[in-house]
Amino acid sequence: MDTTYSKKERLKSKKLIDKMFLEGRSVSVYPLRLVYLETSFNDDIMIKTGVSVSRRHFKSAVDRNRVKRLMREAYRLNKPIFFNNFSTQCAFMILYIGTSTPTLKKIETKMNLLFNKFHEDIKKN
């Protein structure tokens, strides 16, 4: 798996996002929360991911977009490490639930912990 985050890998389907929040499972490592749902896609992509930041905590769009860019970059860098041998198709939504603006290093460490917790949760089920 390469270290790209292409358009095909982005979660854009409103129906799938709604279904994920209704039927999906979640794991949290403050300040991140991962909501996921095992599903099937028409293309050969294994994982589709979206990121979101609450407007309640970050009033300025500039701040929200900065946090989303940091989250996408941390995901892109860690994706090959955690999902290289992943065999089921999943939809992910990574939410930032913190209130302060993070650094890339902080997000990256929390993202690693989040993916470890996700793998433990998958093994349990």
Secondary structure, 3 states (H helix, E strand, C coil): CCCCCCHHHECCCHHHHHHHHHHCEEEEECCEEEEEEECCCCCCCCEEEEEEECCCCCCCHHHHHHHHHHHHHHHHHHHHHHHCCCCCCEEEEEEECCCCCCCHHHHHHHHHHHHHHHHHHHHHC
